[in-house]
């Protein structure tokens, strides 16, 4: 195993995945290695602050074994609804869904892709609704301020 992360230079001694950027510290030999790496990755995510999570979601390890890719997607679902990292978590779930699409399909893969994409669409709709609502509130405040200003000057 590498002493330091080749991507960010952080101490990576004795780990499969860098705790700071989520990049693999060495090649995976087996499915057990991939599972350990996925567990290390999610441990790093759970310990990270909001900024750290955003970084880990963007560059973090994704396994190659189908069952572990699906597990990685399932482990991302709770983060999608978390306000601070929702967009980055959604982006990671999109990457997971794309990786599954590139694999040979079966019923389990098709179901996972469908469920992940539904979560992604729901999050995108929620983001759009929030932005629209925020725009309306801001315009109402500007209108109220203009009205008050007009009353004082007029």
C-alpha positions as CSV (number, residue, x, y, z in Angstrom):
1,X,0.0,0.0,0.0
2,X,1.2,3.5,-0.7
3,X,2.5,5.8,2.0
4,X,0.9,8.9,0.5
5,X,-2.1,9.5,-1.8
6,X,-0.9,10.0,-5.4
7,X,-3.8,12.5,-6.0
8,X,-3.6,14.8,-3.0
9,X,-0.4,13.9,-1.1
10,X,-2.3,13.0,2.2
11,X,-1.0,10.3,4.5
12,X,-2.5,7.0,3.1
13,X,-0.4,4.5,5.0
14,X,-2.4,1.3,5.6
15,X,-5.5,2.3,3.8
16,X,-7.2,1.3,0.6
17,X,-8.8,4.8,0.0
18,X,-7.5,8.3,0.8
19,X,-9.6,9.7,3.6
20,X,-9.3,13.2,2.1
21,X,-10.0,12.8,-1.6
22,X,-11.4,9.3,-1.8
23,X,-9.0,8.1,-4.5
24,X,-7.7,4.5,-4.4
25,X,-4.2,4.3,-2.8
26,X,-3.4,1.1,-4.7
27,X,-5.0,-1.4,-7.2
28,X,-7.6,-3.7,-6.0
29,X,-6.8,-7.4,-6.2
30,X,-10.1,-9.0,-5.2
31,X,-13.8,-8.3,-4.5
32,X,-12.9,-8.4,-0.8
33,X,-10.4,-5.6,-1.4
34,X,-13.1,-3.6,-3.2
35,X,-15.5,-4.1,-0.3
36,X,-12.9,-2.9,2.2
37,X,-12.2,0.1,0.0
38,X,-15.9,0.9,-0.2
39,X,-16.2,0.6,3.6
40,X,-13.2,2.9,4.1
41,X,-14.6,5.4,1.6
42,X,-18.0,5.5,3.4
43,X,-16.2,5.8,6.8
44,X,-14.3,8.8,5.5
45,X,-17.6,10.3,4.2
46,X,-19.2,9.8,7.6
47,X,-16.3,11.5,9.4
48,X,-15.9,14.4,6.9
49,X,-17.3,17.8,7.3
50,X,-19.6,19.3,4.6
51,X,-16.7,20.5,2.4
52,X,-14.9,17.2,2.8
53,X,-18.0,15.3,1.8
54,X,-18.4,17.4,-1.3
55,X,-14.8,16.6,-2.3
56,X,-15.2,12.9,-1.5
57,X,-18.5,12.7,-3.5
58,X,-16.7,14.2,-6.6
59,X,-13.6,12.1,-6.6
60,X,-14.3,9.1,-4.4
61,X,-13.7,5.4,-5.2
62,X,-16.3,3.4,-7.1
63,X,-15.9,-0.4,-7.1
64,X,-15.9,-2.5,-10.3
65,X,-18.0,-5.4,-9.0
66,X,-21.7,-5.0,-9.9
67,X,-23.1,-5.8,-6.5
68,X,-20.7,-3.4,-4.8
69,X,-21.6,-0.6,-7.3
70,X,-25.3,-1.1,-6.4
71,X,-24.3,-1.0,-2.7
72,X,-22.4,2.2,-3.3
73,X,-25.6,3.7,-4.8
74,X,-27.7,2.5,-2.0
75,X,-25.3,4.0,0.5
76,X,-25.6,7.4,-1.3
77,X,-29.4,7.7,-1.1
78,X,-29.4,9.3,2.4
79,X,-27.0,12.0,1.4
80,X,-29.1,13.2,-1.6
81,X,-31.6,14.8,0.7
82,X,-29.0,16.4,2.9
83,X,-29.1,20.1,2.1
84,X,-25.4,20.9,2.1
85,X,-24.2,18.1,-0.2
86,X,-27.4,17.1,-2.1
87,X,-26.0,18.2,-5.5
88,X,-22.7,16.5,-5.1
89,X,-24.4,13.3,-3.8
90,X,-26.8,13.4,-6.7
91,X,-23.8,13.8,-9.1
92,X,-22.2,10.7,-7.5
93,X,-25.4,8.7,-7.8
94,X,-25.5,9.7,-11.5
95,X,-22.0,8.4,-11.9
96,X,-23.0,5.2,-10.2
97,X,-26.0,4.8,-12.5
98,X,-23.9,5.4,-15.6
99,X,-21.4,2.8,-14.4
100,X,-24.2,0.3,-14.0
101,X,-25.5,1.1,-17.5
102,X,-22.0,0.2,-18.9
103,X,-22.1,-3.2,-17.2
104,X,-23.9,-6.3,-18.6
105,X,-27.5,-5.9,-17.5
106,X,-29.8,-8.2,-15.6
107,X,-32.9,-7.7,-13.6
108,X,-31.1,-6.5,-10.5
109,X,-29.0,-4.0,-12.4
110,X,-32.0,-2.7,-14.3
111,X,-34.0,-2.3,-11.1
112,X,-31.1,-0.4,-9.4
113,X,-30.6,1.9,-12.4
114,X,-34.4,2.7,-12.4
115,X,-34.5,3.4,-8.7
116,X,-31.4,5.5,-8.7
117,X,-32.6,7.6,-11.7
118,X,-35.9,8.1,-10.0
119,X,-34.1,9.5,-7.0
120,X,-32.0,11.7,-9.2
121,X,-35.0,13.1,-11.0
122,X,-36.9,13.7,-7.7
123,X,-33.9,15.6,-6.4
124,X,-33.6,17.7,-9.6
125,X,-37.3,18.6,-9.3
126,X,-36.9,19.6,-5.7
127,X,-33.9,21.8,-6.6
128,X,-35.9,23.5,-9.3
129,X,-38.9,24.1,-7.0
130,X,-36.6,25.5,-4.3
131,X,-35.0,27.9,-6.8
132,X,-38.3,29.0,-8.2
133,X,-39.7,29.6,-4.7
134,X,-36.5,31.5,-3.7
135,X,-36.8,33.7,-6.8
136,X,-40.4,34.6,-6.0
137,X,-39.5,35.5,-2.4
138,X,-36.6,37.7,-3.5
139,X,-38.8,39.5,-6.1
140,X,-41.5,40.1,-3.5
141,X,-38.9,41.6,-1.1
142,X,-37.5,43.8,-3.9
143,X,-41.1,44.9,-4.8
144,X,-41.9,45.7,-1.1
145,X,-38.7,47.7,-0.8
146,X,-39.5,49.6,-3.9
147,X,-43.0,50.3,-2.7
148,X,-41.7,51.6,0.7
149,X,-39.1,53.7,-1.0
150,X,-41.7,55.1,-3.4
151,X,-44.0,56.0,-0.4
152,X,-41.2,57.8,1.4
153,X,-40.1,59.8,-1.7
154,X,-43.6,60.5,-3.0
